[in-house]
Amino acid sequence: MSVSASSYDRVQLEKYYTPAWVTEALISVEKFRAVWDPAGGDGGILLGLPPDLLAVSWASDIAPDAPHIAERDFFDATDLNGSDIVSNPPYGAQSRLAVRFIEHALKLTERHGGKVAMLLKVGFDSADGRRALFADHPAFAVEYRRTKRCRWTNFVQKDAGPTENHSWFVWDWRKRPGPAVKAYLPLKEKADA
């Protein structure tokens, strides 16, 4: 398999806005009590939540791009008040920032037995240095590999389409013991997505 270089330029602050259908696919298979998206950007992840879950959920960002997104640094957070974390985190150099996001989210959710769902590139879990977050982590539950590629909503779309595949990686502090599983999303394609 060959990997093509992206035809898109890197975006300042790594703002890649998630279409609502990507979150809808996750919500079709995972239950959350309340959601915090700490890299909320324009709030796209929240748009994929059903109304009852949206009513108890919120988003923040260090540089928000919508008035309903709080300006907040995720790494300053010390308590979630029972929220789960669902996010498309920035990667940073050599994906170190994404690793920090995952580690901090796990620390915050462990206290109340919560969940973390991160939208990451397929294969993000393959690096040997990240084994502790995936294969060896007691809360790592499932990778939902997406069978349809994201077209970030803040990009002018090109005919060639996206070159990267992404998965939802989910950690659940209440999961039953045993190895993580792999599944595929969306369960059914939407004609308008």
PyMOL commands that set and color helices and strands:
alter all, ss='L'
color gray80, all
select helices_A, chain A and resi 12-14+20-27+44-47+51-54+74-76+93-110+124-126+128-133
alter helices_A, ss='H'
color red, helices_A
select strands_A, chain A and resi 35-37+58-61+70-71+84-87+115-121+140-146+166-172+181-185
alter strands_A, ss='S'
color yellow, strands_A
deselect
rebuild
show_as cartoon
